[in-house]
Amino acid sequence: MSENITVLRAARWVDVDTGQVHTPAVIVIEGNLISAVDPTRLPLDAEVIELGDVTLLPGLMDMEINLLIGGPDTPTGLPNPMHGVQDDPVYRTLRATMNARTTLHAGFTTVRNLGLMVKTGGYLLDVDLGRAIEQGWVEGPRIVGAGHAITPTGGHLDPTMFQRLAPHIMPLSVEEGRANGVPQVRESVRYQIKYGAGVIKISASGGVMSHGTVAGAQQYSDEELVAIVDEAHRAGVRVAAHAHGDAGIRACINAGVDCIEHGSLASDDTIAMMVEHGTFLVPTSYLSEGLDVSKAAPALQKKAAEVFPRARETLRKAIRAGVKIACGTDAPAVPHGDNAKELWALVDRGMTPLQALRAATVTAAELLDVDDRGRLAPGLLADIIAVPGDPTADITTVQDVRFVMKDGRIHKHIPSV
């Protein structure tokens, strides 16, 4: 029996392009690739795995996650606010290995790790974690890492704004993402790319869970945004911008930013701009239900109460307008492992279940500018998950992942009873 050819048999599989649910499902995997779907003849030397009454889907993708914070000791979602000064790079990386395994077992085989600014001595921990996963040392999804997020002094992603630290407690370098003015933002982008960042993450507006920032306020100037995008795009790297406020979102679109994270307060005109420019939106919408803010400071609770309802309505408008929307959770703001609840939120805001599945597969692949995943089709990576029932009728079935294969290797298998 060959170890390189596997056949998966199941009750159903979903074509995420057409929405058709095919019965039964027979998928042939050779090495790390899908070689055939519902073939008329099977290879004689294949290992056949009977998965039973489940539906096969392409591996899901989370386009906004931070594996380096949160996890087992923070089950409610909000990480320890002092993690920036308490977790050293080694402990932070070990924490990330736990979160990576949890994420993979939840059915997410590819993620963008859009990190915060942290004191690491300039090491890009998410990039290194991705390398370790690639080598097979630890379990986890494929990681497109941002390294350190880039933010101005006092910006939303400046960790001192989360932790209310006094001056000089946590000095940060341009290499670690704190950058002001055109020369510094160019240098910071170059540094992240030099050491392996596959995407650049920036802070373009204030945030909800940071002290002293107004969620709607633009933070980087138009000139700084243009410089960031210019540096990244010349290197073939895309830019994702944390942006809640309308002015910041518009400035990002005009600068050529590829993807807006959150987009909570976008106006109708700005939504129309996103459609016109082909700008992606990663709305992280389940935050409004899943983020436990009960222990946050009163000022932050107040901001959440103001922003989250508006964000839900903005997403409804963006869906109706035809904005390209990709799935992202902002975990650990939503606990690691609960990633699939974002698909429920997308449906709740107006998507069909199929559209939500596409947001977590083919649209996410388009955002990453890759064509080797996101579908069950010959020649694509063997990233395959199984869920009970029919997710095109009930999107909550993706919260119960029974089987996970990534790159042709089985990582989770709960046999049917």
C-alpha positions as CSV (number, residue, x, y, z in Angstrom):
1,M,0.0,0.0,0.0
2,S,1.4,3.4,-1.0
3,E,1.8,5.9,1.8
4,N,1.5,8.7,-0.7
5,I,-2.0,8.1,-2.1
6,T,-5.1,8.5,0.1
7,V,-8.8,8.4,-0.8
8,L,-11.3,10.2,1.4
9,R,-14.9,8.9,1.2
10,A,-17.7,10.9,2.8
11,A,-21.4,11.6,2.3
12,R,-21.0,15.0,0.6
13,W,-18.7,17.7,-0.6
14,V,-19.3,21.4,-1.4
15,D,-18.2,23.2,-4.5
16,V,-17.7,26.6,-3.0
17,D,-17.7,28.2,-6.5
18,T,-21.2,27.0,-7.5
19,G,-22.7,26.2,-4.1
20,Q,-23.6,22.7,-5.3
21,V,-23.5,19.9,-2.7
22,H,-22.3,16.7,-4.3
23,T,-23.2,13.3,-3.1
24,P,-21.3,11.2,-2.3
25,A,-17.7,12.5,-1.9
26,V,-14.6,10.8,-3.1
27,I,-11.4,12.7,-3.1
28,V,-8.0,11.4,-4.0
29,I,-4.9,12.9,-2.5
30,E,-1.4,12.2,-3.8
31,G,1.4,13.6,-1.6
32,N,0.2,17.1,-0.5
33,L,-2.1,17.7,-3.5
34,I,-5.7,16.7,-4.5
35,S,-5.3,14.6,-7.6
36,A,-9.0,13.8,-8.3
37,V,-12.5,14.6,-7.1
38,D,-15.2,12.0,-7.7
39,P,-13.1,9.9,-10.2
40,T,-14.7,7.0,-12.1
41,R,-11.8,4.7,-11.0
42,L,-9.7,4.7,-7.9
43,P,-6.0,4.0,-7.6
44,L,-5.4,0.4,-6.7
45,D,-2.7,1.1,-4.1
46,A,-4.5,3.9,-2.2
47,E,-5.4,4.0,1.5
48,V,-9.1,4.5,1.8
49,I,-10.5,6.5,4.8
50,E,-14.2,6.3,5.4
51,L,-15.4,9.5,7.0
52,G,-19.1,8.6,7.0
53,D,-22.0,11.1,7.2
54,V,-20.0,14.3,7.0
55,T,-19.5,17.1,4.4
56,L,-16.1,17.8,3.0
57,L,-15.0,21.5,2.6
58,P,-11.7,23.2,1.7
59,G,-9.7,24.2,4.8
60,L,-11.0,27.5,6.2
61,M,-8.9,30.7,6.4
62,D,-8.7,33.4,9.1
63,M,-7.4,36.7,7.8
64,E,-6.9,38.4,11.1
65,I,-5.5,36.5,14.1
66,N,-2.8,37.0,16.7
67,L,-1.4,33.6,17.7
68,L,1.2,35.1,20.0
69,I,-1.3,36.3,22.7
70,G,-4.3,34.8,24.4
71,G,-4.9,31.1,24.6
72,P,-5.2,28.5,27.4
73,D,-4.9,30.9,30.3
74,T,-7.3,33.5,28.8
75,P,-10.4,31.6,27.9
76,T,-12.7,34.6,27.8
77,G,-10.8,36.2,24.8
78,L,-9.2,39.3,26.2
79,P,-5.5,38.7,26.8
80,N,-3.7,39.7,30.0
81,P,-3.3,43.5,29.5
82,M,0.3,43.2,30.9
83,H,1.4,40.6,28.4
84,G,3.6,43.1,26.6
85,V,5.9,43.5,29.6
86,Q,5.4,40.0,31.3
87,D,5.8,37.6,28.3
88,D,9.3,37.3,27.0
89,P,9.8,36.2,23.3
90,V,10.4,32.6,24.3
91,Y,7.2,32.3,26.4
92,R,5.2,34.2,23.8
93,T,6.3,31.8,21.1
94,L,5.5,28.7,23.2
95,R,2.1,30.2,23.8
96,A,1.7,30.6,20.0
97,T,2.4,26.9,19.4
98,M,-0.6,26.0,21.6
99,N,-2.9,28.6,19.8
100,A,-1.7,27.4,16.4
101,R,-2.7,23.8,17.2
102,T,-6.1,25.0,18.5
103,T,-6.7,27.0,15.4
104,L,-5.8,24.2,13.0
105,H,-8.0,21.7,14.9
106,A,-10.9,24.3,14.5
107,G,-10.6,23.7,10.7
108,F,-8.5,26.8,9.8
109,T,-5.5,25.7,7.7
110,T,-4.3,29.1,6.6
111,V,-4.1,32.4,8.6
112,R,-2.7,35.9,8.4
113,N,-1.1,36.7,11.7
114,L,-1.6,40.5,12.0
115,G,0.4,41.1,15.1
116,L,0.6,43.9,17.6
117,M,3.7,45.8,18.5
118,V,5.6,44.0,21.2
119,K,9.1,44.1,22.7
120,T,11.0,41.3,20.9
121,G,14.3,42.7,20.1
122,G,13.2,42.9,16.5
123,Y,12.6,39.2,16.1
124,L,9.5,38.4,13.9
125,L,8.1,35.6,16.1
126,D,5.1,34.8,13.9
127,V,7.4,34.4,10.8
128,D,9.6,32.0,12.8
129,L,6.5,30.1,14.1
130,G,5.4,29.7,10.5
131,R,8.8,28.3,9.5
132,A,8.6,25.7,12.4
133,I,5.1,24.7,11.3
134,E,6.3,24.3,7.7
135,Q,9.1,22.1,8.9
136,G,6.6,19.9,10.7
137,W,8.1,20.6,14.2
138,V,4.7,21.8,15.6
139,E,1.1,21.6,14.4
140,G,-0.6,24.7,13.0
141,P,-2.0,26.5,10.0
142,R,0.0,28.0,7.3
143,I,1.0,31.5,8.5
144,V,1.3,34.7,6.5
145,G,2.9,36.8,9.2
146,A,3.1,40.5,9.5
147,G,5.9,40.6,12.0
148,H,5.4,43.7,14.0
149,A,2.5,45.9,13.3
150,I,3.5,49.5,12.4
151,T,2.0,52.3,14.3
152,P,2.7,55.9,15.2
153,T,3.6,56.9,18.8
154,G,0.4,56.7,20.8
155,G,-1.4,54.9,18.0
156,H,-3.9,52.1,18.6
157,L,-1.4,49.3,18.2
158,D,1.2,51.0,20.4
159,P,1.2,48.6,23.4
160,T,1.6,51.3,25.9
161,M,-1.9,52.5,24.9
162,F,-3.4,49.1,25.9
163,Q,-1.5,48.9,29.2
164,R,-1.3,52.5,30.3
165,L,2.5,52.3,30.9
166,A,4.4,55.3,32.1
167,P,7.1,56.9,29.9
168,H,10.3,54.8,29.3
169,I,8.8,51.6,30.7
170,M,8.7,49.8,27.3
171,P,10.9,51.6,24.7
172,L,10.3,50.4,21.2
173,S,12.3,50.7,18.1
174,V,11.4,51.4,14.5
175,E,12.3,47.7,13.9
176,E,9.6,46.8,16.3
177,G,7.1,48.9,14.5
178,R,6.9,52.3,16.2
179,A,7.4,54.7,13.4
180,N,6.7,58.3,12.8
181,G,7.2,60.3,9.6
182,V,7.9,59.1,6.1
183,P,11.5,58.0,6.5
184,Q,10.7,55.9,9.6
185,V,7.7,54.2,8.2
186,R,9.7,53.3,5.1
187,E,12.4,51.9,7.3
188,S,10.0,49.9,9.4
189,V,8.3,48.3,6.3
190,R,11.7,47.4,4.9
191,Y,12.7,45.8,8.1
192,Q,9.6,43.6,8.4
193,I,10.0,42.5,4.8
194,K,13.7,41.8,5.1
195,Y,13.0,39.3,7.9
196,G,10.2,37.5,6.2
197,A,6.9,39.4,6.7
198,G,4.3,38.3,4.1
199,V,2.0,41.2,4.8
200,I,2.4,44.6,6.4
201,K,-0.1,45.6,9.2
202,I,-0.5,49.2,10.1
203,S,-2.6,51.3,12.5
204,A,-4.6,53.8,10.4
205,S,-7.2,54.8,13.0
206,G,-7.9,54.6,16.7
207,G,-9.3,51.5,18.3
208,V,-11.9,50.2,20.7
209,M,-9.8,48.5,23.3
210,S,-6.9,51.0,23.6
211,H,-6.8,53.9,26.1
212,G,-6.5,57.4,24.8
213,T,-7.4,56.7,21.1
214,V,-10.6,57.8,19.4
215,A,-11.9,54.9,17.4
216,G,-12.8,57.1,14.4
217,A,-9.6,59.3,14.3
218,Q,-7.1,58.9,11.5
219,Q,-3.6,58.3,12.9
220,Y,-1.1,58.1,10.1
221,S,-1.0,61.1,7.7
222,D,-1.8,60.7,4.0
223,E,1.9,61.0,3.2
224,E,2.9,58.3,5.6
225,L,0.2,56.0,4.3
226,V,1.4,56.5,0.7
227,A,5.0,55.8,1.7
228,I,4.0,52.6,3.5
229,V,2.0,51.2,0.6
230,D,4.8,52.3,-1.9
231,E,7.5,50.3,0.0
232,A,5.3,47.2,0.5
233,H,4.0,47.1,-3.1
234,R,7.4,47.5,-4.6
235,A,8.4,44.4,-2.7
236,G,5.2,42.6,-3.8
237,V,3.8,42.6,-0.3
238,R,0.2,43.6,0.5
239,V,-0.9,46.1,3.2
240,A,-3.6,45.5,5.8
241,A,-4.8,48.5,7.8
242,H,-6.5,48.5,11.2
243,A,-9.1,51.2,10.6
244,H,-12.5,51.9,12.2
245,G,-13.0,55.5,11.3
246,D,-14.3,56.8,8.0
247,A,-11.5,59.3,7.3
248,G,-8.8,56.7,8.0
249,I,-10.5,54.2,5.7
250,R,-10.8,56.7,2.9
251,A,-7.2,57.7,3.3
252,C,-6.1,54.1,3.2
253,I,-8.2,53.4,0.0
254,N,-6.7,56.5,-1.7
255,A,-3.2,55.4,-0.7
256,G,-3.7,51.9,-2.2
257,V,-4.0,49.9,1.0
258,D,-5.2,46.4,0.0
259,C,-7.4,45.5,3.0
260,I,-9.3,47.2,5.7
261,E,-9.5,45.5,9.1
262,H,-12.8,46.2,10.9
263,G,-14.1,49.1,8.9
264,S,-16.7,49.8,11.5
265,L,-17.6,53.4,10.8
266,A,-17.4,53.5,7.0
267,S,-19.9,55.8,5.4
268,D,-22.0,54.8,2.3
269,D,-19.7,56.8,0.1
270,T,-16.6,55.0,1.5
271,I,-18.2,51.6,1.0
272,A,-18.8,52.6,-2.6
273,M,-15.1,53.6,-2.8
274,M,-14.1,50.1,-1.6
275,V,-16.1,48.5,-4.3
276,E,-14.7,50.8,-7.0
277,H,-11.1,50.2,-5.9
278,G,-11.4,46.5,-5.1
279,T,-10.4,47.0,-1.5
280,F,-11.0,44.0,0.7
281,L,-12.7,44.2,4.1
282,V,-12.1,41.9,7.0
283,P,-14.9,43.0,9.3
284,T,-14.1,40.8,12.4
285,S,-17.8,41.1,13.1
286,Y,-18.3,38.4,15.7
287,L,-16.4,40.6,18.1
288,S,-19.6,42.5,18.9
289,E,-21.0,39.3,20.4
290,G,-17.9,37.3,21.3
291,L,-15.7,39.9,22.9
292,D,-16.1,39.9,26.7
293,V,-15.6,43.5,27.7
294,S,-17.1,43.1,31.2
295,K,-13.7,43.4,32.8
296,A,-12.5,46.3,30.6
297,A,-12.2,49.8,31.8
298,P,-15.5,51.8,31.7
299,A,-14.2,54.1,29.0
300,L,-13.5,51.1,26.8
301,Q,-16.8,49.5,27.5
302,K,-18.5,52.7,26.5
303,K,-16.5,52.8,23.2
304,A,-17.5,49.2,22.5
305,A,-21.2,50.0,23.1
306,E,-21.0,52.8,20.6
307,V,-19.0,51.2,17.9
308,F,-20.2,47.6,17.8
309,P,-23.8,48.3,16.8
310,R,-22.6,50.7,14.1
311,A,-20.1,48.1,12.9
312,R,-22.8,45.5,12.4
313,E,-24.9,47.9,10.3
314,T,-21.8,48.9,8.2
315,L,-21.2,45.3,7.4
316,R,-24.8,44.8,6.3
317,K,-24.3,47.7,3.9
318,A,-21.0,46.4,2.7
319,I,-22.5,43.0,1.9
320,R,-25.3,44.6,0.0
321,A,-22.9,46.8,-1.9
322,G,-20.7,43.9,-3.0
323,V,-17.5,44.7,-1.1
324,K,-15.0,41.9,-1.3
325,I,-15.2,40.5,2.3
326,A,-12.8,37.9,3.8
327,C,-13.2,36.1,7.0
328,G,-11.2,37.2,10.0
329,T,-11.8,36.9,13.8
330,D,-9.2,39.1,15.6
331,A,-8.6,36.2,17.9
332,P,-7.8,36.2,20.8
333,A,-10.4,39.0,21.2
334,V,-12.6,36.1,20.2
335,P,-11.0,33.0,21.9
336,H,-8.7,30.8,19.7
337,G,-10.7,27.9,18.5
338,D,-14.0,29.8,18.2
339,N,-12.9,31.1,14.7
340,A,-15.8,29.6,12.9
341,K,-18.3,31.8,14.8
342,E,-17.2,34.6,12.5
343,L,-19.0,32.7,9.6
344,W,-22.2,32.7,11.7
345,A,-21.8,36.5,12.2
346,L,-21.4,37.0,8.4
347,V,-24.6,35.1,7.8
348,D,-26.4,37.0,10.6
349,R,-25.4,40.3,8.9
350,G,-26.8,39.3,5.5
351,M,-24.6,36.8,3.7
352,T,-25.9,33.5,2.6
353,P,-24.1,30.5,4.1
354,L,-22.4,29.9,0.8
355,Q,-21.2,33.5,0.7
356,A,-19.8,33.1,4.2
357,L,-18.0,29.9,3.2
358,R,-16.5,31.8,0.2
359,A,-15.3,34.5,2.5
360,A,-13.3,31.9,4.4
361,T,-12.0,30.1,1.3
362,V,-11.9,31.6,-2.2
363,T,-12.1,35.3,-1.2
364,A,-9.5,34.8,1.5
365,A,-7.3,33.1,-1.1
366,E,-7.8,36.1,-3.4
367,L,-6.8,38.4,-0.6
368,L,-3.6,36.4,-0.1
369,D,-3.0,36.4,-3.9
370,V,-2.7,32.6,-4.0
371,D,-4.5,30.1,-6.3
372,D,-3.3,26.9,-4.7
373,R,-6.0,26.5,-2.0
374,G,-9.6,27.5,-1.1
375,R,-11.4,24.9,-3.3
376,L,-11.7,21.1,-3.5
377,A,-10.2,20.7,-7.0
378,P,-7.4,18.7,-8.7
379,G,-4.0,20.3,-8.4
380,L,-4.8,22.3,-5.3
381,L,-3.3,21.7,-1.8
382,A,-4.9,18.9,0.1
383,D,-6.3,21.2,2.8
384,I,-9.6,19.5,3.6
385,I,-12.0,19.5,6.6
386,A,-15.2,17.6,7.4
387,V,-18.3,18.9,9.3
388,P,-21.6,17.2,10.0
389,G,-24.8,18.2,8.1
390,D,-24.9,20.7,5.3
391,P,-23.1,24.0,5.9
392,T,-24.7,25.6,2.9
393,A,-28.0,25.3,4.8
394,D,-26.8,25.7,8.3
395,I,-23.5,27.6,8.7
396,T,-23.2,26.7,12.4
397,T,-22.1,23.2,11.3
398,V,-18.6,24.6,10.7
399,Q,-18.3,25.0,14.4
400,D,-18.1,21.2,14.8
401,V,-15.1,20.1,12.8
402,R,-14.7,16.3,12.8
403,F,-11.7,16.0,10.4
404,V,-8.8,18.2,9.4
405,M,-6.2,17.4,6.7
406,K,-3.5,20.0,5.9
407,D,-1.0,19.5,3.1
408,G,-2.1,15.9,2.8
409,R,-1.5,15.1,6.5
410,I,-4.3,14.2,8.9
411,H,-4.3,16.4,12.0
412,K,-7.7,15.6,13.5
413,H,-10.1,12.6,12.9
414,I,-13.1,12.0,15.0
415,P,-14.6,8.7,13.6
416,S,-18.3,8.7,12.9
417,V,-20.3,6.6,15.5
